[in-house]
Amino acid sequence: MSKKQPEPTQPIRTSALERYLAIGIVVIVAASIVCFFSVIIATWAGAANDDSFSHGIWPAVFGVQYYGLPVAFIMLVILLVSSSVRRSRAARSEQ
């Protein structure tokens, strides 16, 4: 038989850093996906034929697409570490 763990007396509160990281991860991943599909659609429409990708907004679009997902992954690791530290501190304080 497994023992039931006691219910926490207080709700677990997340920090502002964790909320900002979570929102930032979602926004950056969404922007990266939108940029990815915009490049696919622009290439299909023929923008790559006349070197249109080298000026205008396209260098920024490629930058978001290129750096967005790695930055979101690093933010996810930071969020997991900070959440784990907060939970372990909460568990130690309850004992």
C-alpha positions in Angstrom: 0.0 0.0 0.0 1.1 3.5 -0.7 0.9 6.2 1.8 -1.2 9.2 1.0 0.8 12.4 1.2 -0.8 15.2 3.3 -2.4 18.0 1.4 -0.4 21.2 1.4 -1.8 23.8 3.8 -1.0 26.7 1.5 -1.3 26.9 -2.3 2.0 26.8 -4.1 2.8 30.3 -5.3 4.9 30.8 -8.4 7.4 33.7 -8.6 7.2 36.5 -11.1 10.3 35.2 -12.8 8.7 31.8 -13.5 5.6 33.5 -14.9 7.7 35.8 -17.2 9.8 32.8 -18.3 6.7 30.8 -19.2 5.1 33.6 -21.1 8.4 34.4 -22.8 8.9 30.8 -23.9 5.4 30.7 -25.5 5.8 34.0 -27.3 9.3 33.2 -28.6 8.3 29.8 -29.9 5.2 31.2 -31.5 7.2 34.0 -33.2 9.7 31.4 -34.4 7.0 29.2 -35.9 5.4 32.2 -37.6 8.7 33.3 -39.0 9.4 29.8 -40.3 6.2 29.6 -42.1 6.5 33.1 -43.5 9.9 32.2 -45.0 8.4 29.0 -46.5 5.5 31.0 -48.0 7.7 33.8 -49.3 10.1 31.2 -50.9 7.1 29.5 -52.5 5.9 32.9 -53.8 9.2 33.6 -55.5 10.9 36.0 -53.1 14.2 34.1 -53.2 14.5 34.4 -57.0 15.3 38.1 -57.0 17.4 38.3 -53.8 14.5 39.9 -51.8 15.6 38.2 -48.6 18.7 40.3 -48.2 16.9 43.6 -47.4 13.8 44.9 -45.7 12.3 43.0 -42.8 13.6 39.6 -43.9 17.0 39.7 -42.1 15.1 40.2 -38.8 12.7 37.3 -39.7 15.6 35.0 -40.4 17.2 36.1 -37.1 14.1 35.3 -35.1 13.8 32.0 -36.8 17.4 31.1 -36.3 17.8 32.2 -32.7 14.3 31.9 -31.3 14.1 28.2 -30.5 17.5 27.9 -28.9 16.7 30.9 -26.7 13.4 29.4 -25.8 15.1 26.1 -24.9 17.5 27.9 -22.6 14.7 29.7 -21.0 12.9 26.4 -20.5 15.9 24.9 -18.7 16.1 28.0 -16.5 12.4 27.6 -15.7 12.7 24.0 -14.8 15.7 24.6 -12.6 14.1 27.5 -10.7 10.9 25.5 -10.3 12.8 22.5 -8.9 14.7 24.7 -6.5 11.5 26.4 -5.3 9.8 23.0 -4.8 12.7 21.5 -2.9 12.9 24.5 -0.6 9.2 24.2 0.0 9.4 20.5 0.7 12.3 21.1 3.2 10.4 23.9 5.0 7.4 21.6 5.5 9.4 18.9 7.3 
